[in-house]
Amino acid sequence: MTVMMRAARMHEVGRTMRLDQIARPVADTTDVVVEVKACGMVPNLGNVLANWPTWYPHMPLPSLPAIFGLDPAGVVCEVGKKVIGIEPGDRVYVSPVRSCGCCQSCLTGQRTQCRYMTFNGYFGFQKESQVLYDQYPQGGFCEFMSAPQYSIVKLPDNVSFREATRLGYWGTAYSALKKAGSLAGRSLLINGISGTLGLGATLIALGRGAARIYGTGRNMALLERVKALAPERIEIFSTESGSVADWVKSRTDGRGCDVMLDTLGAVASLEAFDDAMHGVRRGGTIINIGGTAGKLPIDLKWLMDEQMTLIGSVWFTTAEGCELAQMMASRIVDMSILEHEVYSLGDINAAISSVGTGNGGFSNYLVEP
């Protein structure tokens, strides 16, 4: 007998989601089935649902009707016969990264570099993404979802499901900062510090020993809240007050900071990115994890002469997710600052429209089935 479940599905681009009854997944070979307890609401989801095929046609959405939901957490209720080390009852976060599993990138643990890499419950990075959508059709906006065992991050007992729904965005920041090397005693510019990505990067950088963090944004009230997390180590600047590069250099005796992390969203201007990256010192590192899109004119002579490193970083590995989960458990990364905005699965459309109306990265929007 087929067991049914509730799922919020999009049937047409630009239209509201509908709550449907569909077949509950079953565990197959190396897959698990997770009972979803909470799923994060990505700030950019509204743009993906309404504009993605027009904005980024090369990054395909799944065939419709489709279940979205990028950051699910829950309890394993069934495992495939070839699953090792994961058992029913385990509390887990499910990373949305899906990949082929057999290329060199996958075999070395770098699944985000696979040519089939796809965000389950969100969008794909390659034209081949539908292959993986077909294998794993459930995102997190449903009662049960199937997932490959390689995507599972076990949660410590003192990390709640609600806190775990932020692991995706903060894991993205964690992986990017690891690419910069040791932060101990170094300075860091976070462009967009009060947003979902920026706030997580701030806590992670503090935990990894950054001596000075320079944070930018527009909302001074939110910037002040971020500064209050570590007032002796964080300095803030409103982008409406002038040049970010000039400000950073004025705070560093003209040298610039060691590392820049850009976390701005999809509607941010390229000029803001360009300005901020010129606040990085000679030999420094510039990392982009935000949604700013377009072709950026870069002076290649400047890039060479100043020996700058420019990195694009997408998501994180499951191993990095496990590392971050332990940092959350020990409160090296303190999730208690989050203000959870909780919606039921039946209120999915209200949840989507509410994202961004709260307190920047301090607000954690999520759906609980």
N, C-alpha and C positions, 0 to 999 in steps of 0.2 A: 504494500500500500504506500502510495506517495504521501510523504509528510509535507505539509505546506507551511509557509512562513510569510510574514509581512516584509515588504521591501518598498522603499521610495524609489521610483524610477522616472527618468526623463524620457518622454516619448517624442519630443520635438524640440529642436534648438530654439531657445528664446521663450519657451512656454514653461509653466510651473510643473513641478513634479507631481506624480500621482502615487497614491499608496495602493500597491497591488498585492494580491496573494499569488505567490509563485512557489515552485518546488524547493524544498530545503536541500542544500547540497549534502553529499556524502563524501567521506574520506576515501581517497584512492591512492594506493601505493605509498609515495613519499609525501603525500599531502595531509593536512590536518583540517578539521572543521572547528571553528571558533564561535562560541556564542558571544555576540557583540554586546558589551555592557555600556560602551560609550564610544563615540566617534567625533573627532575634531572637525570643526567647520573652518576650512581654509579661507582666509580673508579674500583671496583672489577667486574663490569659487564662482561668484556671480559673473565675473568677467569670462571665465571659462565656459559657463553654461550659455551665456548670451552672445559672446563675441568671438570665441576661439576659432571657429572655422573661417571667419573673415580675417582675423588678425594674424593667425599662424596656421595656414592651411597645411603646412608641411608637418604639423604636430597633431596627428589625428585623434579625435574623440572616438570612443567605442561605438560600434553599431547600435542603433537605438531599437527598442527601449533599453536603457542602461542604468545600472546602479552605481552612483558615485559615492564618495566618502573616502578621504585620503588617509586619515589617522585613526584607525580603529584599535580598541583595546578590549580584552574580554577574557573568557575562560575556555580552554580547550575542552571540547566535549567528545571528540572522536579523532582517532589517528589512523592513518593508513597502515597496512601490514608491514611496510618496509621503513616506517618511521622509527628512529632510534633517539632516545634521550628526551623525548617530549611525551607527556602522558596526560590523559584526561584529568581535569582539575587544575592544571597549570595556569597561572595568571600570566597573560602575555600581551605584548604590543605586536601588531602585525605591520611590518614595513611594506609599503606598496610597491617596492621595486620588484619587477619581474624581468627575467632574462633567460637566455637559451640554456645556460648551465654547462655548456661544453666547449665554449671558445676559450682562448687564452685568458681574456679578461675575467671571465666567470671563474675559471679554475684557479686564478690567483686572488680571488675574493673581491675583485673590482667590477662587480656586476653593473654598476652605473656606466661603465665604458663599453658594455656589450652593444652590438648593432641592433639587437632586438629590445633594448631596454625600454620599459614601459612603466608608467605610473598606474598601477591598478586603482580603479575608482577615480581617475582624474583625466590624464591625457597621455598620448604616446610621443616618443621622440623620433620614431622612424616609421616609414610606411608599412613595415612588417608588424607593427604593434597589434593588429587585429588577431594575429595568431595567439598572442598571450591573453588578450581580452577573452577569446573563446575558451581558453583553458581555465581562466579564473574570472568568471563574469561578475562576481560580487565585490562591490566596494563595501564601505562600512555602514552605509545607510540602510541596514536591514537587520534582521534578527540573528542570522547565522551566515557565515562566509567560509569558503574554502581558501586555503593558502598553502604554498609550498613550505616545507619545513625549514628551508634556508632563510625564510623571511621572518622567523619567529624570534622575538626578544623576550626572554623571561623577565617578569617584573618582580623586584623585591617586595616583601610583604608590606613595607611602609610607604610604597609608592601607589597612590590610588589610581583607579581607572581614569578619573577625570584629569589628574596630573599627567598621566601617560599619553593623553591625546595631544599634548604639546610636544611630545618627543620628536616628531617629524621635523618641525621647524627648528627646534633647538638642536637637534642632531645635525641638521644642515649647517648651522653656525659652528658646531663643534668640529665637524670634519674640515670645514674651511680654515678654521684657526689652527688645526693641527698641521695643515699644509704650510703655514707660516713658520713652523718650527717652534722652538721654545719662546714663550712670552715673558718669562721671568725677567723682571727688571726693564722690560721694553715698553714703548708707547704705542698706542693703537687708536686710530681714528675709525669710528663707527658712523657711517653716513646713514642716518635714519635710525637713531639709537632707541627711540621710544616705540617703534613698531614691533610686530610679532617676532621677526628675525632679529632685530637690533637688540631688544631687551634680553633675549636668550643669549646672544653673543656677549652682552655685557656681563651677565652672571658667570658665564663660562670663562671669560677672560680674567675676571677677578679671581676665580678659583684657580686659574693656571698661572697666577702671579704677575699679571700685567701691572706695571708700576703706575702708569698714567693712561687714562682713557679719555679721548676727546669725542664728544657726542654731538651730533647735529640733528635738527628737526625744525618744525615750524611752530608747534604748540609749546609755548614756554611752560605752561602748567605741567604738561607731561614730562618735559625736559627736567623740571625741578624735581619731580618724583623719581626720575632715574638717578639724578645726582644724589638724592638722599640715601640711595642704597650704599654709597661709599663716598661721602662728600670730600674726603681727603685725597681720593684717587680719580674722581670723575670731574671733568670740566665740560660745560655745555655751551652751545652756540645756536642761535636762531638763524636759519638760512635767509630769513627776511632782513637780516642786519648787514649783509654784505658777503664778501668772498670767504668761503670755507678755507681755501688754501692760505689766504693772507692771515686769517685768524690763527690757524694751526702754527704757522711759522712765527707769528708774533708770540706764541706761547712756548716756542722751542728755540729761542735765540736765532731764528732764521733758518734753522736746519731742516725742520719738518719732522714728522713722526716716523716710526719704524715700519708700521704696517697700516694699511687701510682696508677696511671691510665695507663694501657697498651693499646695503640691504634694502634699497629703495624699491618701490612697487612698480607695477606695469605702466602706470601713467606718469612716472617721473621723467624729467627731461634729461637728455644726454649732456646738456650743459652743466647740470648739477654734478654728474659723475666726473666730467672732465675737470671741473673746478676742484673738486675734492682730491682727485688723484695727484694734483700738483702740490698738495700739501704733504706729500711723502718725501722723505729724505733721499739723497743719493744712495743707491744700492738697496732701496727699500722694496717692499712687496705690496702689490695691489691685488685684492681678491674680490671678485664679483659673485654674489649669491642672490642678488635681487632680480626684479623683473623688468628693469629698464631695457628697452629694445631699440634697435636701430644701428646704423653704421656710425661708428665714432671715429672722426679723423684724429689720428695719433701721429705726432711728430716722431718718426722712427729714429731720427738722429738723436733726439732727446732720450728716447727709450734706450738706445745703445750707449750714448755717452754717459748717462746717469746710471747705467747698469741696473735698470729697473726690472722687476719680475711682475708679470701680469698673468693672473690665474683666473680661470672660470671654474667654479666648483658647484656640482649638482648633488644634492642629497648626501647620503652617507652609507657606509657599509653596515651590514648587520652586526659585525664585530664592534664597530664604533657605537652602534646603538646599545650594545651590551655594556660598553664602557660608560656611556652617559647614564644609563639606568643605575649603575653603581654609584656614580657621582650624585645622582638625585637621591639615592637611598641614604648616603652619608651627609646629605645637605651641603655638599660642596657647591652644588647648584640648588638653590633654595626655591622650591616651587610654591612655597606658602604665599608668595606675593601675588599669585594669580587670583583673579576674581571670576569665578565660573559663571557663565551665562548659559543655562541649561534649557534645552527644548526637547520635547517628545518627538518621536518619529513622525507622528501625525501632524506636527507643526513644522515640518521640514522647510516649507516655503517661507514661513515667517522667520525661521532661523537664518536662511540665506539672505533675506532682505535686511536683517538686523545687524549683520556683521559690519563692523566699522563705525557703529554709532556709539561705542563705549569709550573706554579709556586706553586706546592704543593697544600696545602689547600686554598691558596688565589685564585686559579682558580676554577670557578664554571661552570662545563660543563652541558649544558641543551639543550633540544629539544623543539622547539615551533611549534605546528602543523600549 
